Amino acid sequence: METLSSIKLSRRTLIATAVSAGLIGTKFATAGDSVSADEKEKGPMGLVSVYDFGAVKLHSYMAPSFSAVVTTQIIETASELHVIDAQFVQSIAKEVRAYADSLGKPIAGVYLSHWHPDHLLGASQFEGIPFMTTEDISADCNRNEMTYLKRKEQFNDDTVLSLPKGTLQVGNNDWDGVKVVVNQINDCEAEHTLTFHIPEVGLMIVQDLMFNNAHSFPLGNHTNWISTLETIRNTEGLRLLGCGHGLPATTGAITDSIAYLKFQKAVFGNEKDAESASTALKLAFPHYEGQDSLRFISALYK
Ligand SMILES: [Zn+2]
């Protein structure tokens, strides 16, 4: 049974449960002093949804709009935690770390799904914990070090840049007795992207292959990306997807993502400049989060 009521009601889980039920647009008490005055003015911090599958729990942390609704996925097994992606700005990453620590289990590893800065910069908050990805993505990160440093400067982020080691193997991984199938998919939203599939419970973390109710990053290879999503949609027993931006989704949302990508691709074919392309997408999806990512459209019209 995947029900929130099966979670033991400690004060801590009460907070998580209330958050997942939409009762608290939260600022965790444990993370309060990590938030600067500036950011407090920006409104609520992240939202956590908890899905209890029995063998594992997914704690899915979605950042607020000012941090691109980036989602960190925390997989909780019987005795440890595995964190997928590390957030964009440090205050948000600190909140994720505080939430993970509140679960009372050691973090066995932090994993990076792809090189983009919105998923990597917050890794500074996980010092001392193995930070891993595949060799290809590690090379992507090393090649883009200047991109990270420029962003950190822009954010007045003076933490030490943390880059992952390329030690994660694709194929079957054993996380505390749970089989996790890691797959690397090439040339979609990023050059290389990882998915983490736990077949036993029908959970797949797909990160930036899916933007749930948010604008997709516009610079990917749309053709490959769409066919990858079609393949994922056919995965047997799939029940829940962890998305890189936005809340987790059920499989029906893959069809929405495919439709969005097809529309985005058509817009780039039809519109004569970046501004009109961006406007067309905002008009067609006025309630989507992640409008900031549309500014990358300008790279397509250079
Ligand atoms: Zn992203």
py3Dmol code that shows the C-alpha trace and the ligand (Angstrom):
import py3Dmol

protein = """\
ATOM      1  CA  MET A   1       0.000   0.000   0.000  1.00  0.00           C
ATOM      2  CA  GLU A   2       1.404   3.418  -0.905  1.00  0.00           C
ATOM      3  CA  THR A   3      -0.342   5.522   1.629  1.00  0.00           C
ATOM      4  CA  LEU A   4       0.815   8.439   3.655  1.00  0.00           C
ATOM      5  CA  SER A   5      -1.092   7.204   6.671  1.00  0.00           C
ATOM      6  CA  SER A   6       1.258   4.242   6.942  1.00  0.00           C
ATOM      7  CA  ILE A   7       4.082   6.591   7.878  1.00  0.00           C
ATOM      8  CA  LYS A   8       4.675   6.703  11.614  1.00  0.00           C
ATOM      9  CA  LEU A   9       3.450  10.052  12.855  1.00  0.00           C
ATOM     10  CA  SER A  10       6.448  11.597  14.510  1.00  0.00           C
ATOM     11  CA  ARG A  11       6.620  15.398  14.534  1.00  0.00           C
ATOM     12  CA  ARG A  12       9.059  15.196  11.660  1.00  0.00           C
ATOM     13  CA  THR A  13       6.885  12.998   9.473  1.00  0.00           C
ATOM     14  CA  LEU A  14       3.846  15.030  10.376  1.00  0.00           C
ATOM     15  CA  ILE A  15       5.542  17.972   8.713  1.00  0.00           C
ATOM     16  CA  ALA A  16       6.436  15.899   5.665  1.00  0.00           C
ATOM     17  CA  THR A  17       2.976  14.375   5.481  1.00  0.00           C
ATOM     18  CA  ALA A  18       1.243  17.714   5.774  1.00  0.00           C
ATOM     19  CA  VAL A  19       3.519  19.126   3.104  1.00  0.00           C
ATOM     20  CA  SER A  20       2.854  16.262   0.730  1.00  0.00           C
ATOM     21  CA  ALA A  21      -0.854  16.670   1.266  1.00  0.00           C
ATOM     22  CA  GLY A  22      -0.507  20.325   0.288  1.00  0.00           C
ATOM     23  CA  LEU A  23      -1.256  21.583   3.791  1.00  0.00           C
ATOM     24  CA  ILE A  24       1.988  23.457   4.291  1.00  0.00           C
ATOM     25  CA  GLY A  25       3.751  25.590   1.716  1.00  0.00           C
ATOM     26  CA  THR A  26       6.721  25.001   3.847  1.00  0.00           C
ATOM     27  CA  LYS A  27       9.735  26.556   5.315  1.00  0.00           C
ATOM     28  CA  PHE A  28      11.225  23.779   7.422  1.00  0.00           C
ATOM     29  CA  ALA A  29      11.967  24.799  10.969  1.00  0.00           C
ATOM     30  CA  THR A  30      15.220  22.879  10.726  1.00  0.00           C
ATOM     31  CA  ALA A  31      16.376  25.010   7.818  1.00  0.00           C
ATOM     32  CA  GLY A  32      15.155  28.380   9.057  1.00  0.00           C
ATOM     33  CA  ASP A  33      18.494  29.976   9.814  1.00  0.00           C
ATOM     34  CA  SER A  34      19.953  28.884   6.479  1.00  0.00           C
ATOM     35  CA  VAL A  35      17.661  31.260   4.615  1.00  0.00           C
ATOM     36  CA  SER A  36      18.895  34.795   4.044  1.00  0.00           C
ATOM     37  CA  ALA A  37      16.625  37.804   4.582  1.00  0.00           C
ATOM     38  CA  ASP A  38      16.537  38.335   0.832  1.00  0.00           C
ATOM     39  CA  GLU A  39      15.248  34.875   0.112  1.00  0.00           C
ATOM     40  CA  LYS A  40      12.663  35.027   2.877  1.00  0.00           C
ATOM     41  CA  GLU A  41      11.102  37.899   0.979  1.00  0.00           C
ATOM     42  CA  LYS A  42      10.795  35.706  -2.065  1.00  0.00           C
ATOM     43  CA  GLY A  43       8.152  33.572  -0.346  1.00  0.00           C
ATOM     44  CA  PRO A  44       7.843  29.902   0.522  1.00  0.00           C
ATOM     45  CA  MET A  45      10.743  27.530   0.164  1.00  0.00           C
ATOM     46  CA  GLY A  46      10.496  24.014  -1.265  1.00  0.00           C
ATOM     47  CA  LEU A  47       7.650  21.530  -1.251  1.00  0.00           C
ATOM     48  CA  VAL A  48       8.223  17.911  -0.285  1.00  0.00           C
ATOM     49  CA  SER A  49       5.969  15.088  -1.465  1.00  0.00           C
ATOM     50  CA  VAL A  50       6.448  11.677   0.115  1.00  0.00           C
ATOM     51  CA  TYR A  51       5.515   8.419  -1.607  1.00  0.00           C
ATOM     52  CA  ASP A  52       5.713   5.282   0.521  1.00  0.00           C
ATOM     53  CA  PHE A  53       6.193   2.192  -1.658  1.00  0.00           C
ATOM     54  CA  GLY A  54       7.041  -0.115   1.236  1.00  0.00           C
ATOM     55  CA  ALA A  55      10.498  -1.239   0.076  1.00  0.00           C
ATOM     56  CA  VAL A  56      11.471   2.382  -0.568  1.00  0.00           C
ATOM     57  CA  LYS A  57      10.101   5.833   0.052  1.00  0.00           C
ATOM     58  CA  LEU A  58      10.523   8.675  -2.391  1.00  0.00           C
ATOM     59  CA  HIS A  59      10.907  12.121  -0.847  1.00  0.00           C
ATOM     60  CA  SER A  60      10.632  14.500  -3.775  1.00  0.00           C
ATOM     61  CA  TYR A  61      11.741  18.060  -2.997  1.00  0.00           C
ATOM     62  CA  MET A  62      10.608  20.723  -5.485  1.00  0.00           C
ATOM     63  CA  ALA A  63      12.285  24.146  -5.266  1.00  0.00           C
ATOM     64  CA  PRO A  64      10.187  27.325  -5.455  1.00  0.00           C
ATOM     65  CA  SER A  65       9.884  29.349  -8.685  1.00  0.00           C
ATOM     66  CA  PHE A  66      12.831  31.611  -7.905  1.00  0.00           C
ATOM     67  CA  SER A  67      15.025  28.514  -8.082  1.00  0.00           C
ATOM     68  CA  ALA A  68      13.514  27.084 -11.299  1.00  0.00           C
ATOM     69  CA  VAL A  69      11.295  24.472  -9.562  1.00  0.00           C
ATOM     70  CA  VAL A  70      14.272  22.097  -9.706  1.00  0.00           C
ATOM     71  CA  THR A  71      13.488  18.799  -8.023  1.00  0.00           C
ATOM     72  CA  THR A  72      15.809  16.716  -5.856  1.00  0.00           C
ATOM     73  CA  GLN A  73      14.776  13.106  -5.348  1.00  0.00           C
ATOM     74  CA  ILE A  74      15.655  11.370  -2.091  1.00  0.00           C
ATOM     75  CA  ILE A  75      15.276   7.596  -2.185  1.00  0.00           C
ATOM     76  CA  GLU A  76      14.962   6.171   1.323  1.00  0.00           C
ATOM     77  CA  THR A  77      15.719   2.470   1.786  1.00  0.00           C
ATOM     78  CA  ALA A  78      15.573   0.502   5.058  1.00  0.00           C
ATOM     79  CA  SER A  79      18.770   1.974   6.432  1.00  0.00           C
ATOM     80  CA  GLU A  80      20.047   4.727   4.136  1.00  0.00           C
ATOM     81  CA  LEU A  81      19.309   7.589   1.748  1.00  0.00           C
ATOM     82  CA  HIS A  82      20.333   8.167  -1.872  1.00  0.00           C
ATOM     83  CA  VAL A  83      20.023  11.700  -3.205  1.00  0.00           C
ATOM     84  CA  ILE A  84      19.564  12.404  -6.915  1.00  0.00           C
ATOM     85  CA  ASP A  85      20.551  15.947  -7.973  1.00  0.00           C
ATOM     86  CA  ALA A  86      21.655  18.747  -5.715  1.00  0.00           C
ATOM     87  CA  GLN A  87      19.713  21.942  -6.566  1.00  0.00           C
ATOM     88  CA  PHE A  88      20.695  25.324  -7.963  1.00  0.00           C
ATOM     89  CA  VAL A  89      21.032  27.945  -5.199  1.00  0.00           C
ATOM     90  CA  GLN A  90      22.709  27.234  -1.887  1.00  0.00           C
ATOM     91  CA  SER A  91      19.819  28.236   0.410  1.00  0.00           C
ATOM     92  CA  ILE A  92      17.596  25.677  -1.313  1.00  0.00           C
ATOM     93  CA  ALA A  93      20.296  22.990  -1.287  1.00  0.00           C
ATOM     94  CA  LYS A  94      20.765  23.669   2.437  1.00  0.00           C
ATOM     95  CA  GLU A  95      17.068  23.106   2.974  1.00  0.00           C
ATOM     96  CA  VAL A  96      17.241  19.806   1.078  1.00  0.00           C
ATOM     97  CA  ARG A  97      20.217  18.744   3.206  1.00  0.00           C
ATOM     98  CA  ALA A  98      18.365  19.697   6.415  1.00  0.00           C
ATOM     99  CA  TYR A  99      15.329  17.723   5.288  1.00  0.00           C
ATOM    100  CA  ALA A 100      17.478  14.674   4.435  1.00  0.00           C
ATOM    101  CA  ASP A 101      19.221  14.903   7.805  1.00  0.00           C
ATOM    102  CA  SER A 102      15.821  15.079   9.529  1.00  0.00           C
ATOM    103  CA  LEU A 103      15.056  11.586   8.208  1.00  0.00           C
ATOM    104  CA  GLY A 104      17.675  10.173  10.575  1.00  0.00           C
ATOM    105  CA  LYS A 105      19.477   7.887   8.109  1.00  0.00           C
ATOM    106  CA  PRO A 106      22.945   8.308   6.564  1.00  0.00           C
ATOM    107  CA  ILE A 107      23.210   9.609   2.996  1.00  0.00           C
ATOM    108  CA  ALA A 108      25.030   6.843   1.104  1.00  0.00           C
ATOM    109  CA  GLY A 109      25.524   8.871  -2.065  1.00  0.00           C
ATOM    110  CA  VAL A 110      24.589  11.928  -4.084  1.00  0.00           C
ATOM    111  CA  TYR A 111      24.111  11.263  -7.810  1.00  0.00           C
ATOM    112  CA  LEU A 112      24.082  13.719 -10.689  1.00  0.00           C
ATOM    113  CA  SER A 113      21.633  13.073 -13.543  1.00  0.00           C
ATOM    114  CA  HIS A 114      23.268  15.490 -16.038  1.00  0.00           C
ATOM    115  CA  TRP A 115      25.790  18.330 -15.987  1.00  0.00           C
ATOM    116  CA  HIS A 116      23.481  21.401 -15.978  1.00  0.00           C
ATOM    117  CA  PRO A 117      24.242  23.905 -13.172  1.00  0.00           C
ATOM    118  CA  ASP A 118      20.672  23.937 -11.797  1.00  0.00           C
ATOM    119  CA  HIS A 119      21.224  20.338 -10.641  1.00  0.00           C
ATOM    120  CA  LEU A 120      24.866  20.549  -9.587  1.00  0.00           C
ATOM    121  CA  LEU A 121      25.770  23.762  -7.741  1.00  0.00           C
ATOM    122  CA  GLY A 122      24.057  22.738  -4.488  1.00  0.00           C
ATOM    123  CA  ALA A 123      26.359  19.719  -4.184  1.00  0.00           C
ATOM    124  CA  SER A 124      28.548  21.973  -2.016  1.00  0.00           C
ATOM    125  CA  GLN A 125      26.051  21.273   0.788  1.00  0.00           C
ATOM    126  CA  PHE A 126      26.834  17.545   0.722  1.00  0.00           C
ATOM    127  CA  GLU A 127      30.525  17.738   1.532  1.00  0.00           C
ATOM    128  CA  GLY A 128      32.055  14.443   2.625  1.00  0.00           C
ATOM    129  CA  ILE A 129      29.372  12.336   0.909  1.00  0.00           C
ATOM    130  CA  PRO A 130      30.362  10.463  -2.272  1.00  0.00           C
ATOM    131  CA  PHE A 131      29.183  12.538  -5.267  1.00  0.00           C
ATOM    132  CA  MET A 132      28.895  10.319  -8.314  1.00  0.00           C
ATOM    133  CA  THR A 133      27.805  10.130 -11.899  1.00  0.00           C
ATOM    134  CA  THR A 134      28.932   8.256 -14.997  1.00  0.00           C
ATOM    135  CA  GLU A 135      32.293   8.864 -16.686  1.00  0.00           C
ATOM    136  CA  ASP A 136      30.618  10.676 -19.594  1.00  0.00           C
ATOM    137  CA  ILE A 137      28.708  13.080 -17.343  1.00  0.00           C
ATOM    138  CA  SER A 138      31.767  13.633 -15.171  1.00  0.00           C
ATOM    139  CA  ALA A 139      33.605  14.682 -18.350  1.00  0.00           C
ATOM    140  CA  ASP A 140      30.675  17.002 -19.269  1.00  0.00           C
ATOM    141  CA  CYS A 141      31.026  18.617 -15.816  1.00  0.00           C
ATOM    142  CA  ASN A 142      34.778  19.081 -16.087  1.00  0.00           C
ATOM    143  CA  ARG A 143      34.368  20.656 -19.520  1.00  0.00           C
ATOM    144  CA  ASN A 144      31.800  23.130 -18.142  1.00  0.00           C
ATOM    145  CA  GLU A 145      33.646  24.266 -15.026  1.00  0.00           C
ATOM    146  CA  MET A 146      33.698  27.894 -16.193  1.00  0.00           C
ATOM    147  CA  THR A 147      29.920  27.859 -16.674  1.00  0.00           C
ATOM    148  CA  TYR A 148      29.522  26.833 -13.031  1.00  0.00           C
ATOM    149  CA  LEU A 149      31.983  29.434 -11.776  1.00  0.00           C
ATOM    150  CA  LYS A 150      30.210  32.209 -13.694  1.00  0.00           C
ATOM    151  CA  ARG A 151      26.866  31.200 -12.196  1.00  0.00           C
ATOM    152  CA  LYS A 152      28.328  31.092  -8.707  1.00  0.00           C
ATOM    153  CA  GLU A 153      29.669  34.595  -9.185  1.00  0.00           C
ATOM    154  CA  GLN A 154      26.264  35.771 -10.404  1.00  0.00           C
ATOM    155  CA  PHE A 155      24.624  34.275  -7.281  1.00  0.00           C
ATOM    156  CA  ASN A 156      27.302  35.602  -4.883  1.00  0.00           C
ATOM    157  CA  ASP A 157      27.825  31.941  -4.045  1.00  0.00           C
ATOM    158  CA  ASP A 158      31.202  31.577  -2.372  1.00  0.00           C
ATOM    159  CA  THR A 159      30.955  27.859  -1.564  1.00  0.00           C
ATOM    160  CA  VAL A 160      33.571  25.501  -2.978  1.00  0.00           C
ATOM    161  CA  LEU A 161      32.472  24.020  -6.321  1.00  0.00           C
ATOM    162  CA  SER A 162      31.891  20.296  -5.962  1.00  0.00           C
ATOM    163  CA  LEU A 163      32.211  18.135  -9.082  1.00  0.00           C
ATOM    164  CA  PRO A 164      31.175  14.463  -9.226  1.00  0.00           C
ATOM    165  CA  LYS A 165      33.455  11.493  -9.757  1.00  0.00           C
ATOM    166  CA  GLY A 166      32.681   9.283 -12.757  1.00  0.00           C
ATOM    167  CA  THR A 167      32.425   6.107 -10.713  1.00  0.00           C
ATOM    168  CA  LEU A 168      28.707   5.328 -11.155  1.00  0.00           C
ATOM    169  CA  GLN A 169      28.121   2.292 -13.367  1.00  0.00           C
ATOM    170  CA  VAL A 170      25.137   1.993 -15.680  1.00  0.00           C
ATOM    171  CA  GLY A 171      23.101  -1.199 -15.310  1.00  0.00           C
ATOM    172  CA  ASN A 172      22.062  -2.844 -12.069  1.00  0.00           C
ATOM    173  CA  ASN A 173      23.060  -1.101  -8.843  1.00  0.00           C
ATOM    174  CA  ASP A 174      22.309  -2.388  -5.357  1.00  0.00           C
ATOM    175  CA  TRP A 175      21.141   0.309  -2.966  1.00  0.00           C
ATOM    176  CA  ASP A 176      20.774  -1.328   0.434  1.00  0.00           C
ATOM    177  CA  GLY A 177      19.248  -4.464  -1.101  1.00  0.00           C
ATOM    178  CA  VAL A 178      17.043  -2.590  -3.595  1.00  0.00           C
ATOM    179  CA  LYS A 179      17.759  -3.083  -7.306  1.00  0.00           C
ATOM    180  CA  VAL A 180      18.197   0.258  -9.063  1.00  0.00           C
ATOM    181  CA  VAL A 181      18.753   0.143 -12.821  1.00  0.00           C
ATOM    182  CA  VAL A 182      20.795   3.129 -13.982  1.00  0.00           C
ATOM    183  CA  ASN A 183      20.514   3.995 -17.663  1.00  0.00           C
ATOM    184  CA  GLN A 184      22.377   6.713 -19.576  1.00  0.00           C
ATOM    185  CA  ILE A 185      20.455   8.317 -22.421  1.00  0.00           C
ATOM    186  CA  ASN A 186      22.382  10.429 -24.896  1.00  0.00           C
ATOM    187  CA  ASP A 187      21.520  13.600 -26.804  1.00  0.00           C
ATOM    188  CA  CYS A 188      18.121  14.623 -25.404  1.00  0.00           C
ATOM    189  CA  GLU A 189      17.754  17.586 -23.010  1.00  0.00           C
ATOM    190  CA  ALA A 190      21.475  17.360 -22.243  1.00  0.00           C
ATOM    191  CA  GLU A 191      24.345  15.506 -23.898  1.00  0.00           C
ATOM    192  CA  HIS A 192      23.958  12.628 -21.430  1.00  0.00           C
ATOM    193  CA  THR A 193      21.168  12.063 -18.897  1.00  0.00           C
ATOM    194  CA  LEU A 194      20.700   9.327 -16.312  1.00  0.00           C
ATOM    195  CA  THR A 195      17.505   7.562 -15.361  1.00  0.00           C
ATOM    196  CA  PHE A 196      17.160   5.513 -12.165  1.00  0.00           C
ATOM    197  CA  HIS A 197      14.561   2.757 -12.374  1.00  0.00           C
ATOM    198  CA  ILE A 198      13.394   0.728  -9.389  1.00  0.00           C
ATOM    199  CA  PRO A 199      11.341  -1.986 -11.147  1.00  0.00           C
ATOM    200  CA  GLU A 200      10.244  -3.616  -7.879  1.00  0.00           C
ATOM    201  CA  VAL A 201       8.025  -0.623  -7.094  1.00  0.00           C
ATOM    202  CA  GLY A 202       7.440   0.894 -10.560  1.00  0.00           C
ATOM    203  CA  LEU A 203       9.352   4.096  -9.822  1.00  0.00           C
ATOM    204  CA  MET A 204      11.603   5.786 -12.373  1.00  0.00           C
ATOM    205  CA  ILE A 205      13.566   8.951 -11.741  1.00  0.00           C
ATOM    206  CA  VAL A 206      13.918  10.600 -15.153  1.00  0.00           C
ATOM    207  CA  GLN A 207      14.948  14.113 -14.056  1.00  0.00           C
ATOM    208  CA  ASP A 208      15.213  16.522 -17.002  1.00  0.00           C
ATOM    209  CA  LEU A 209      13.692  14.159 -19.522  1.00  0.00           C
ATOM    210  CA  MET A 210      10.398  15.340 -17.951  1.00  0.00           C
ATOM    211  CA  PHE A 211       9.362  18.855 -16.946  1.00  0.00           C
ATOM    212  CA  ASN A 212       6.030  18.472 -15.176  1.00  0.00           C
ATOM    213  CA  ASN A 213       3.831  21.533 -15.732  1.00  0.00           C
ATOM    214  CA  ALA A 214       6.933  23.560 -16.471  1.00  0.00           C
ATOM    215  CA  HIS A 215       8.582  24.801 -19.664  1.00  0.00           C
ATOM    216  CA  SER A 216      11.157  22.312 -20.964  1.00  0.00           C
ATOM    217  CA  PHE A 217      14.715  23.509 -21.527  1.00  0.00           C
ATOM    218  CA  PRO A 218      14.620  24.625 -25.177  1.00  0.00           C
ATOM    219  CA  LEU A 219      18.054  23.541 -26.423  1.00  0.00           C
ATOM    220  CA  GLY A 220      17.689  19.773 -26.525  1.00  0.00           C
ATOM    221  CA  ASN A 221      17.488  17.373 -29.462  1.00  0.00           C
ATOM    222  CA  HIS A 222      13.695  17.282 -29.642  1.00  0.00           C
ATOM    223  CA  THR A 223      13.510  14.303 -32.005  1.00  0.00           C
ATOM    224  CA  ASN A 224      15.569  12.021 -29.745  1.00  0.00           C
ATOM    225  CA  TRP A 225      13.966  13.415 -26.641  1.00  0.00           C
ATOM    226  CA  ILE A 226      10.439  12.645 -27.863  1.00  0.00           C
ATOM    227  CA  SER A 227      11.332   9.103 -28.931  1.00  0.00           C
ATOM    228  CA  THR A 228      13.064   8.521 -25.571  1.00  0.00           C
ATOM    229  CA  LEU A 229       9.888   9.562 -23.744  1.00  0.00           C
ATOM    230  CA  GLU A 230       7.874   7.215 -25.971  1.00  0.00           C
ATOM    231  CA  THR A 231      10.206   4.365 -24.965  1.00  0.00           C
ATOM    232  CA  ILE A 232       9.922   5.244 -21.274  1.00  0.00           C
ATOM    233  CA  ARG A 233       6.125   5.361 -21.599  1.00  0.00           C
ATOM    234  CA  ASN A 234       6.227   1.685 -22.676  1.00  0.00           C
ATOM    235  CA  THR A 235       8.145   0.563 -19.583  1.00  0.00           C
ATOM    236  CA  GLU A 236       6.300  -2.294 -17.967  1.00  0.00           C
ATOM    237  CA  GLY A 237       4.879  -1.679 -14.498  1.00  0.00           C
ATOM    238  CA  LEU A 238       5.758   2.012 -14.404  1.00  0.00           C
ATOM    239  CA  ARG A 239       3.690   3.874 -11.802  1.00  0.00           C
ATOM    240  CA  LEU A 240       5.495   7.073 -10.875  1.00  0.00           C
ATOM    241  CA  LEU A 241       8.109   9.315 -12.492  1.00  0.00           C
ATOM    242  CA  GLY A 242      10.447  11.639 -10.631  1.00  0.00           C
ATOM    243  CA  CYS A 243      10.840  14.743 -12.807  1.00  0.00           C
ATOM    244  CA  GLY A 244      13.781  17.178 -12.840  1.00  0.00           C
ATOM    245  CA  HIS A 245      11.472  20.214 -12.612  1.00  0.00           C
ATOM    246  CA  GLY A 246       8.039  20.098 -11.008  1.00  0.00           C
ATOM    247  CA  LEU A 247       6.261  17.470  -8.962  1.00  0.00           C
ATOM    248  CA  PRO A 248       6.391  13.705  -9.598  1.00  0.00           C
ATOM    249  CA  ALA A 249       3.993  12.499 -12.282  1.00  0.00           C
ATOM    250  CA  THR A 250       2.088   9.420 -13.315  1.00  0.00           C
ATOM    251  CA  THR A 251       2.641   7.975 -16.783  1.00  0.00           C
ATOM    252  CA  GLY A 252      -0.174   9.982 -18.416  1.00  0.00           C
ATOM    253  CA  ALA A 253       1.947  13.105 -17.978  1.00  0.00           C
ATOM    254  CA  ILE A 254       4.509  11.661 -20.431  1.00  0.00           C
ATOM    255  CA  THR A 255       1.955  12.244 -23.183  1.00  0.00           C
ATOM    256  CA  ASP A 256       1.654  15.881 -22.049  1.00  0.00           C
ATOM    257  CA  SER A 257       5.434  16.274 -22.101  1.00  0.00           C
ATOM    258  CA  ILE A 258       5.641  14.831 -25.600  1.00  0.00           C
ATOM    259  CA  ALA A 259       2.900  17.208 -26.773  1.00  0.00           C
ATOM    260  CA  TYR A 260       4.737  20.160 -25.228  1.00  0.00           C
ATOM    261  CA  LEU A 261       8.027  19.198 -26.902  1.00  0.00           C
ATOM    262  CA  LYS A 262       6.331  18.789 -30.278  1.00  0.00           C
ATOM    263  CA  PHE A 263       4.739  22.214 -29.861  1.00  0.00           C
ATOM    264  CA  GLN A 264       8.053  23.771 -28.769  1.00  0.00           C
ATOM    265  CA  LYS A 265       9.806  22.270 -31.799  1.00  0.00           C
ATOM    266  CA  ALA A 266       7.097  23.614 -34.132  1.00  0.00           C
ATOM    267  CA  VAL A 267       7.352  27.074 -32.552  1.00  0.00           C
ATOM    268  CA  PHE A 268      11.087  27.184 -33.253  1.00  0.00           C
ATOM    269  CA  GLY A 269      10.350  26.266 -36.869  1.00  0.00           C
ATOM    270  CA  ASN A 270       7.646  28.919 -37.245  1.00  0.00           C
ATOM    271  CA  GLU A 271       8.767  31.941 -35.249  1.00  0.00           C
ATOM    272  CA  LYS A 272      11.346  34.294 -36.724  1.00  0.00           C
ATOM    273  CA  ASP A 273      13.108  35.377 -33.536  1.00  0.00           C
ATOM    274  CA  ALA A 274      13.684  34.351 -29.932  1.00  0.00           C
ATOM    275  CA  GLU A 275      11.275  36.863 -28.472  1.00  0.00           C
ATOM    276  CA  SER A 276       8.305  35.796 -30.576  1.00  0.00           C
ATOM    277  CA  ALA A 277       9.101  32.119 -29.927  1.00  0.00           C
ATOM    278  CA  SER A 278       9.210  32.733 -26.186  1.00  0.00           C
ATOM    279  CA  THR A 279       5.961  34.712 -26.315  1.00  0.00           C
ATOM    280  CA  ALA A 280       4.227  31.946 -28.277  1.00  0.00           C
ATOM    281  CA  LEU A 281       5.197  29.359 -25.632  1.00  0.00           C
ATOM    282  CA  LYS A 282       4.112  31.571 -22.728  1.00  0.00           C
ATOM    283  CA  LEU A 283       0.783  32.272 -24.424  1.00  0.00           C
ATOM    284  CA  ALA A 284       0.115  28.604 -25.113  1.00  0.00           C
ATOM    285  CA  PHE A 285       1.158  27.480 -21.580  1.00  0.00           C
ATOM    286  CA  PRO A 286       0.408  30.533 -19.415  1.00  0.00           C
ATOM    287  CA  HIS A 287       0.412  28.631 -16.132  1.00  0.00           C
ATOM    288  CA  TYR A 288       3.622  26.674 -16.655  1.00  0.00           C
ATOM    289  CA  GLU A 289       6.512  27.248 -14.255  1.00  0.00           C
ATOM    290  CA  GLY A 290      10.083  27.702 -15.443  1.00  0.00           C
ATOM    291  CA  GLN A 291       9.608  30.682 -17.772  1.00  0.00           C
ATOM    292  CA  ASP A 292      13.222  31.616 -17.006  1.00  0.00           C
ATOM    293  CA  SER A 293      14.523  28.661 -18.971  1.00  0.00           C
ATOM    294  CA  LEU A 294      12.948  30.146 -22.117  1.00  0.00           C
ATOM    295  CA  ARG A 295      15.639  32.825 -22.238  1.00  0.00           C
ATOM    296  CA  PHE A 296      17.997  30.120 -23.559  1.00  0.00           C
ATOM    297  CA  ILE A 297      15.927  30.231 -26.775  1.00  0.00           C
ATOM    298  CA  SER A 298      18.123  33.133 -27.906  1.00  0.00           C
ATOM    299  CA  ALA A 299      20.939  30.617 -28.537  1.00  0.00           C
ATOM    300  CA  LEU A 300      18.791  29.055 -31.275  1.00  0.00           C
ATOM    301  CA  TYR A 301      18.477  32.286 -33.239  1.00  0.00           C
ATOM    302  CA  LYS A 302      22.111  33.400 -33.260  1.00  0.00           C
TER     303      LYS A 302
END
"""
ligand_1 = """\
1
ZN
Zn 17.229 21.256 -15.088
"""
view = py3Dmol.view(width=600, height=400)
view.addModel(protein, "pdb")
view.setStyle({"model": 0}, {"cartoon": {"style": "trace"}})
view.addModel(ligand_1, "xyz")
view.setStyle({"model": 1}, {"stick": {}})
view.zoomTo()
view.show()
